[in-house]
Amino acid sequence: MAHAIAFDTLAYAKKLKAVGFTEEQAEVQAEAISDLINEQLAAKQDLKELELRMTVKIGAMLIALAMILFAGLPLLIR
């Protein structure tokens, strides 16, 4: 997965400086939030890939269940 999510750290730091943060505070805060976004949040593509993998796994489980039921069907018919 690990698709990057765009986050403009410079624009964010400028906004922080505009409301009274020092340049150092603004830069540290912008970098911390950028790291958090890139490490913790899932991008749409990440979710689509996860959905596909889950769909495949659930499909495989349904096929396995159907095979088990059909294999046991003769025992139930007796």
N, C-alpha and C positions, 0 to 999 in steps of 0.2 A: 504494500500500500504506500503510505508515506508520500502523498502528493502535496506539494507546497500550496499554501493558501496565501494569496497576495496580501501583504500588510505594509503600508508605507510608514516606516519608522521615522523618517525625516519629518513628514507632515505631522505625525503624532507628537514628536518631540517639540516641534514648533508650537503646536497648540498648548502643550504643557508649559512651555516658556512664556506664552502669552498670558497665562493665568497665574504666573508667579513662581513657577518652578525654576530652580537654577539650571544652567545648561547641563551640568553633571547629573542632577536628579532626573531631568527630562530624558537624557540619553540612556541612563540605567533603566528607567521605567520602560522606555520604548523597546529596549533590547529584551528585557524580561518578558514583556507581553508578546513580542515576536517569537521568542523561544517557546512560550506556552502555546501559542497558536500553532506553531509548526510541529510541536511534539505531542500535543494532547487532542487537538480537534481533527475530526474526520472531514475530508473534502467530499463533495458529491461523488466523485469518481471512486473514492474509497468505499462509500456506501453501496454504489452500484456493483462493485466487485464482490463485496461481502454478500449482497443479495443473490448474486449469481452462484457463488459457492454454496450458500445455504439452500438454494433451490435444487442444485445438483445433489447435495447430500440428502435432502428430504425425498427427492425422487428415488434415489438409490434405496433409501429405507423403505419406501412404499413398495418398490419392486421386491425387495427381500421379504417383506411381510406377505405380499401376494403369493410368493413362491412357498412360503411356510404354510399358508392357509390351503393352497392347492395340494400340497404334499400331504396334509393331514385330512383332506376331504374324504378320501376313501375310508378312513377310520370312522368318520362320523356317519357315513352312509350305511354301514353294516347294521 
